[in-house]
Amino acid sequence: MLILQKSTCAHGWLLGQFLSNYFNHRNDAFGGHLQNRMKLPLEIIKAIRDIAKDQLLSVCVKCS
């Protein structure tokens, strides 16, 4: 049986705020350049993938 895991990086949700240079004004490893802003969402997605190895994973990313 396949189960779909969905992660949302959009609509003002926390992961979307980390990706946004409009909302994310951090001066640490999770702010500034896009590579840094992508760290937390990518770490969370990797952790989900490690736990749900044979399940489908959908990630919704919306840019504006």
N, C-alpha and C positions, 0 to 999 in steps of 0.2 A: 504494500500500500504506500503510495506517495502522498506526502503532505507538503503543502506550499507554505513556506515561511516568507513573510513580507516585511521589509524594512523600508521606512519612508524617510527620505531626506528632502522634504518639501513642505509647503504650506505653513511655514513658520514653526515647525516642530524642531526640537532641539538639534538633531543632526543636520537639518537644513540650515539652522542658524550658525552652526560651526562652519559650514561651507561658504556662507555668505560674507563677502567683505563689507557689506552694509551693516550687518549685525555683529560680526565678530571683530572686536577691537582689541583682542588679547595681544599681549607682548611676550607670550611664552612660546613653547614648542607647538601650540595648537592655534596660533594666530599668525597674521602677516601674509606671507606668500601662500598661494593656492596649495602647494605641496604640504605645508604645515596645517592649513585648515582642513585638509582631507584626512589627516592622521586619525582622529577619533572615529569618524564614520568607517574608515577602512579597518581599523582595529576591531570595532564592534562587528562588522560584517564578517571578518575572518574568524572571530570567536563563534559566531553563529554557524558558519560553515564547518568549523572543527567539531561542533556538537552535532549538527544535523547533516552528517556526511552524505547520506543517500536521499535527502529530501530536496525538493526544488526550492530555490531561493530567488526571490524577486526583490529588486531594489528600485524604488521610485525616486528619481532625482529630477527636480524641476528647476530650471534656471530662468531668472528674469532680470 
